[in-house]
Amino acid sequence: MCGIVGFTGRPGNFEAGEVLSRMNAAIVHRGPDDEGTFVADGIALGMRRLSIIDVAGGHQPIHNSDKTKWIVFNGEVYNFQDLRRDLDERGHRFYTKSDTEAVVHLYDRYGRDCVDHLRGMFAFAIWDTTEKSLFLARDRVGKKPLLYSHLANGDIVFASEFTAVLEHPGVSRDVDHAAIDAYISYLCVPAPMTAYRQIRKLEPGHWLFWKDGKIETGRYWRPDFSKKIKISEEDAIDETIRLLRESTKLRMISEVPLGAFLSGGVDSSTVVALMAEESEKPVKTFSIGFEEQDFSELEYAKRVARHVGAEYNEFVVRPNALEVLPTLVEHYGEPYADSSAIPTYYVAKETRKHVTVALNGDGGDESFAGYERYVAMELAENYRRVPWILRKALVEFPIGLLPSSELKRSRIRDAKRFIKAAELGRTERYFRWMSTFHRKEKQEVYAPEFSAAVAEQDAGDEVGRWFAAANGSSVLDSTMLADQMSYLPNDLLVKVDIATMANSLEARSPFLDHKLIEFAASLPSSLKVRRFQTKTLLKKVAARLVPPEVIYRRKMGFGVPVGHWFRGEMSDFLKGTLLSERALGRGIIRPERIRGYVEEHVEGRYDHSFRLWTLLMLELWFQRFIDRS
């Protein structure tokens, strides 16, 4: 596990080694144990390493047998031992015990198709000294990040994080307005865009080939929901457990201390239970809770640890957002407004005091239909089939008479929001539920100049392309594909990668094994959602491993009470930041709307938590990365 950096050509009037050193220093937290560089005619490669496998050896960059190809690698290849045996039988000779060396030999043999053989999480760069070409690749689901900038002179710059890319003198910080528009919808900037016009993200499941100043990209993987299999529920449960056990066992390979995040939910509890079956010693688990008990699941996490005989470590914190926000803004490098980044950062920070690797339950919801929106999307399809006059008379009019509050979540409020969205088509409905600022609202709140700048853009295209790619699949499969290709890599995996690597902790996700994802995609929808209950199959898997009271309860999520903070300890900070002359003059949101959001929320007249957090993180990014440049 490490961070990687590099570039082709000469960085202007600067020495290549000097720029490479600055880029490497910017990601020291991703790899505090080791660093390495390779500078030759036309290329500069660098890495920072967090030693996990082949701790004594494995120093990067690593080369092939004749030193014609050099690699810097970030991540873990879990099937590398099988790959090495096969390559060894084919005549390849190795000088380390690392997974990284297996990758460069795979490229030697298979070229761009080398990625098809890898099972794990990765982002890597391979320089071919003979062809003077560069090959970049990113893992299937997007666990590991890879940013690049294709400069005007044809050179390419790449790195694991924005701060490293921006150390190159040829990379501009010009803001991409279309990306900001997308961020205001999704809380994050979807790939391949970034907040910077000149920097792109290599999308998950993609490779990039550079030669003679030109780049070519290609997709090598995506889940396929079209090939359904006939299988009984009992056999589906057995195969899910088999694949998940295999995936978990592979991710327990480590030469350094290893543990697991345990939230008390179905996914992390299942992973911990399987780890306990494979481990000779009690599994070290780490759980975080808050003084605001509405946001704590510690009691369930404790029950799971006790049930499987795991070592339970609990941290109860009162998050200090004012203290941690500058750190988050710095590491994310572009606007990012998923507030659960705060507890994720805290649990990673505390966990790193005890272990270097932590397994988690990320990906279970997206493969096995764990979100309530999956039920809501199916319910909306059925609701739309009811004649309009009956919907109005029997449902919408009676529910409209019931009192509800915008300050507190309730089933009545959820029902009213559902009715508004149910009238929309699939893509627009999903976009409405996933966006912070709805399409119509953005038209009302955008400043005229910003509205004109993004007039040709449509943030809904990001999810629209995945609903289109689903090609007539069921609404459940279409929604899950959109989540796996957009929400999961752009939001959740970015959150976890940055929060863990900022603390020099490696996170591993058994549910994100591509073999398990492919199997889940092949299952009939009826096994995943039944009678409008989410995650039907996976809950039955978990029922064989953990207490039932952990499984059959409403999903809580991993949130923080930002709305409460904005009316309390963060009120002055919120006002001082968003109502400053500089913030009001950005030309993105109309000043009167910003003032209105702040005033209505602080006075308790309306809950603008998500809108305000989105605007706050945008402003803090501007201050750190644009104003200070």
Order of alpha helices (4+ residues) and beta strands (2+ residues): beta-alpha-beta-beta-beta-beta-alpha-alpha-beta-beta-beta-beta-alpha-alpha-beta-beta-beta-alpha-beta-alpha-beta-alpha-beta-alpha-alpha-beta-alpha-alpha-alpha-alpha-alpha-alpha-alpha-alpha-alpha-alpha-alpha-beta-alpha-alpha-alpha-alpha-alpha-alpha-alpha-alpha
